[in-house]
Amino acid sequence: MTTKNLTERDKNHLWHPLTQHKLHPEMLGIVRAKGALLIDEAGNELIDGIASWYTCMYGHCNDFILQRVHHQMQQLDQVVFSGFTHEPAVKLSEELIKILPHNQEKLFFSDNGSTATEIGIKMALQYHYNYGSKRNVMLAFEDGFHGDTFGAMSVSGLSVYNGPFEEFLIEVERIAVPTKENIEAIISQLESRLEQQNIAGFIYEPLVQGAAAMKMHDADGLNKILRLLQRHNVLTIADEVMTGFGKTGTHFASDQIETKPDIICLSKALTAGLIPMAITSCTQDVYDAFYSDDLVKGLFHGHTYTANPLACTAALAGIELLQSEEIQNNIQRIIKSHKAFGAEIESHSKVANIRQCGIIFALDLNVKIERYGNLRDKLFKHFMDNGVFLRPLGNTIYVLAPYVTTNEQLKKIYISIKDVLSIV
Ligand SMILES: Cc1ncc(COP(=O)(O)O)c(C=O)c1O
């Protein structure tokens, strides 16, 4: 009797995310992971060039994090966070507030990036509602991505995900991401739009729009937009779900922008890839709008696993690592390495628009490729066959590898990218 492998058994009952199963029926079974490596069922090693969707930044199965969580598991596993509190959550609030932009004061927990932004949007809408002003429109960047729940989908501009739900979404208006050329036009368009006083909040991915294929924008332009919106009492919501925890070269992308957001959404690397969790942080001013003798002015949102002690412990261990000399040196090493690689391939005829923000590196291929087309699949297969897990986004190839990726592993990633240039 032959035992079916994971790929075959998977087909019976599983439905995967972002997958049209008729076109892509095969899932690769992964059995182990360590550092920057994933190991499949056949024993092949793959370099995790996107840190499993930007989560495992300190490396898979990091011993330091595992030890901390293992210890916590024996003390307290889970408890309701309404009416109770616990050391991992309190300690995490103390440590995270120290490294967040200085105006952040309060933390609201949830489970994933979508719920973090959903809560940010609800905070913005209810903030104005609680003060009795009717502001029911959200503002967002074109091509932004903020998650898959209804509020998050509404503010996301990538229509490939939203089609069937368009008519159920909340009201959103979009502005272009700022460049040196368009910023004056954006500001004057906003100045006249803001006169209507019905925009509740503005949600944005600071500096890098991840799902839009690592599109990068101008910090000065973004700063001007934020300053103007805050003057008009529009709550600014930085979605740092992708950019948070060192990837842009600073702890948070918002550290590189003078105007600090009213609300920040965090997830992914928050828990170092070990356990799902998210946090929506906010200023004292936002919190105060909900603080009242009137029960219904509270934020009545809550998830069962809110502030799970194990997830909080993983986050605390992750924050300790982020601030360590070792990880900070690794971040600088990868930044330098990507820069050198960018310079090396810059003039290749198939390469356009090389860009880098911290350890996030991207380039466009000078070839038209559909986001979910055949050529994209061919590139993906090429990388996998060469032991590198990269997920091209249309004609964009990007690298967002764990901080512990070795120089040898980076070299292997670069070689596989250079090889791709000869097959497109
Ligand atoms: C900027 C941003 N916001 C929100 C999300 C949604 O996060 P999740 O997939 O955990 O719901 C993502 C996911 O990629 C993201 O990149």
PDBQT file of the ligand as one rigid body, heavy atoms in Angstrom, charges set to zero:
ROOT
HETATM    1  C1  LIG A 501      -0.371  46.296   4.547  1.00  0.00    +0.000 C 
HETATM    2  C2  LIG A 501      -1.230  45.127   4.887  1.00  0.00    +0.000 A 
HETATM    3  N1  LIG A 501      -2.323  45.327   5.639  1.00  0.00    +0.000 NA
HETATM    4  C3  LIG A 501      -3.135  44.300   5.992  1.00  0.00    +0.000 A 
HETATM    5  C4  LIG A 501      -2.875  43.018   5.579  1.00  0.00    +0.000 A 
HETATM    6  C5  LIG A 501      -3.786  41.899   5.976  1.00  0.00    +0.000 C 
HETATM    7  O1  LIG A 501      -3.169  41.081   6.892  1.00  0.00    +0.000 OA
HETATM    8  P1  LIG A 501      -3.720  39.595   7.154  1.00  0.00    +0.000 P 
HETATM    9  O2  LIG A 501      -3.393  38.813   5.928  1.00  0.00    +0.000 OA
HETATM   10  O3  LIG A 501      -2.976  39.136   8.367  1.00  0.00    +0.000 OA
HETATM   11  O4  LIG A 501      -5.195  39.699   7.401  1.00  0.00    +0.000 OA
HETATM   12  C6  LIG A 501      -1.741  42.769   4.779  1.00  0.00    +0.000 A 
HETATM   13  C7  LIG A 501      -1.441  41.402   4.307  1.00  0.00    +0.000 C 
HETATM   14  O5  LIG A 501      -0.600  41.162   3.476  1.00  0.00    +0.000 OA
HETATM   15  C8  LIG A 501      -0.897  43.848   4.423  1.00  0.00    +0.000 A 
HETATM   16  O6  LIG A 501       0.199  43.672   3.668  1.00  0.00    +0.000 OA
ENDROOT
TORSDOF 0
